[in-house]
Amino acid sequence: MEHEELFFLLKKVAVGNQPAFNQLYKITSGQLFAVALKMLKNRDSAEEALQEAYVSIWYKADYYKEGQGTVLTWMVSIIRYRALDMLRSQKVKKEDDLSDDILSELDATETTGSGYDIKIEGCMKELDQQQRQAIHLAYFNGLSHSEVVEHLDHPLGTIKSWIRRGLTSLQRCLGI
């Protein structure tokens, strides 16, 4: 596809021309879908990213500046950023699910009074001191990540890494 034709269509889209948007979609959607599918490795997620990218293209068409890359490159960057956002969101959800699983096990220990609490205690002792301390502050003392940062005087990314690695180790140790 010629850059000039895509640029012409995008200029029309920028002023709300629906037929031009339909034509732009028809010409470029296959390439953008391929990018999303390669990144997300899931057809449903790729379709969702594609839809959201085209909504963004519809509303932001007037932001494209000629001379800062081709129209297609600009559109690919939109789909890539959307796919990256989705991947980050999936990673956070997995981490939250992991935390919830471990917390459920810990809550069950409090109510059952079984020997499982000894196993949790043993697993906690296997963690690095930083991981153990960060998890203890966050999950047993109920501090937010920001409060753990203040308490331990380390950057937020470091605290989150300690907690994430510690929870993964606990999961393995507990067989969850």
C-alpha positions in Angstrom: 0.0 0.0 0.0 1.3 3.4 -0.9 2.0 5.8 1.9 0.2 8.6 0.0 -3.1 6.6 -0.2 -3.0 5.8 3.5 -2.2 9.4 4.3 -5.1 10.6 2.2 -7.5 8.2 4.0 -6.1 9.1 7.4 -6.7 12.8 6.7 -10.3 12.0 5.9 -10.6 9.9 9.0 -9.3 12.9 11.0 -12.4 14.9 10.0 -14.8 12.0 10.8 -15.2 10.4 7.3 -16.7 7.0 8.0 -16.2 5.5 4.5 -12.5 6.5 4.6 -12.2 4.8 8.0 -13.8 1.7 6.6 -11.4 1.7 3.6 -8.4 2.3 5.9 -9.6 -0.6 8.1 -10.0 -2.9 5.0 -6.5 -2.1 3.8 -4.6 -2.3 7.0 -6.4 -4.6 9.5 -4.7 -7.7 8.3 -1.3 -6.4 9.0 -2.2 -4.9 12.3 -4.0 -8.1 13.4 -0.9 -10.1 12.5 1.2 -7.8 14.8 -1.3 -8.2 17.6 -1.5 -12.0 17.2 2.2 -12.4 17.1 2.6 -10.4 20.4 -0.5 -11.8 22.3 -0.5 -15.4 20.9 -4.2 -15.5 21.4 -6.8 -14.8 18.7 -9.5 -13.3 21.1 -7.0 -11.0 22.7 -5.6 -10.0 19.3 -9.1 -9.2 18.1 -9.7 -7.1 21.2 -6.4 -5.2 20.8 -7.2 -4.6 17.1 -10.7 -3.2 17.9 -9.3 -0.9 20.6 -6.5 0.2 18.3 -8.9 1.2 15.6 -11.0 3.1 18.1 -7.8 4.9 19.0 -7.0 5.5 15.4 -10.5 6.9 14.8 -10.1 9.4 17.6 -6.5 10.3 17.2 -6.1 10.4 13.4 -5.4 14.1 13.5 -2.4 13.5 15.8 -0.5 11.8 12.9 2.2 14.1 11.6 3.6 13.5 8.2 7.4 13.2 8.2 7.4 11.3 11.5 7.2 7.9 9.8 4.7 6.3 7.6 1.0 6.1 8.4 1.3 2.3 8.6 4.2 2.6 11.0 2.1 5.0 13.2 -0.8 2.5 13.2 1.5 -0.4 14.0 2.9 1.5 17.0 -0.7 2.0 18.2 -1.5 -1.7 18.0 1.9 -2.6 19.6 1.3 -0.3 22.6 -2.2 -1.7 23.0 -0.9 -5.3 23.0 1.9 -4.4 25.4 -0.8 -2.8 27.8 -2.8 -6.1 27.6 0.3 -8.2 28.3 1.1 -6.0 31.3 -2.4 -6.3 32.5 -2.4 -10.1 32.2 0.9 -10.3 34.1 -0.6 -8.2 37.0 -3.7 -10.3 37.0 -1.6 -13.5 37.2 0.3 -12.0 40.1 -2.9 -11.0 41.9 -4.3 -14.5 41.3 -1.1 -16.0 42.8 -1.4 -13.7 45.8 -5.0 -14.6 46.3 -4.3 -18.4 46.1 -1.5 -18.1 48.8 -3.6 -15.8 51.0 -6.5 -18.3 50.8 -4.2 -21.0 51.9 -2.9 -18.8 54.8 -6.5 -17.9 55.8 -7.4 -21.6 55.8 -4.5 -22.3 58.1 -5.8 -19.8 60.7 -9.2 -21.5 60.8 -8.1 -25.2 60.6 -5.3 -25.0 63.2 -3.7 -28.0 61.4 0.0 -28.7 61.0 -0.2 -26.8 57.7 0.8 -23.6 59.5 4.2 -25.3 60.3 4.7 -25.9 56.6 3.9 -22.2 55.8 6.3 -21.2 58.5 9.0 -23.5 57.1 8.4 -22.1 53.6 8.6 -18.6 54.8 11.9 -19.4 56.4 13.2 -20.6 53.0 12.7 -17.1 51.5 15.4 -14.5 51.2 15.2 -12.1 54.1 14.1 -9.2 51.9 11.3 -11.3 50.3 10.2 -12.6 53.7 10.1 -9.1 55.2 8.3 -7.6 52.3 5.7 -10.3 52.2 5.2 -10.1 56.0 4.7 -6.4 55.9 2.4 -6.5 52.9 0.3 -9.6 53.7 0.5 -10.1 57.4 0.6 -6.4 58.5 -1.6 -5.2 55.6 0.7 -2.5 54.4 0.4 -1.2 50.8 3.3 -1.5 48.5 4.0 2.3 49.0 4.0 1.8 52.8 6.4 -1.2 52.4 8.7 1.1 50.3 8.7 3.7 53.1 9.3 1.1 55.8 12.2 -0.8 53.9 13.6 2.3 52.1 13.9 0.5 48.7 12.4 1.5 45.3 8.9 0.3 44.5 10.1 -1.9 41.7 12.4 -3.7 44.0 9.7 -4.2 46.6 7.3 -5.6 44.0 10.0 -7.9 42.7 10.8 -9.2 46.2 7.1 -9.9 46.8 6.5 -11.5 43.4 9.5 -13.8 43.7 8.7 -14.6 47.3 5.1 -15.5 46.4 6.2 -17.7 43.6 8.6 -19.5 45.9 5.9 -19.9 48.5 3.5 -21.3 45.8 6.2 -23.9 44.8 7.0 -24.8 48.4 3.3 -25.2 49.4 2.4 -27.1 46.3 -0.3 -24.7 45.3 
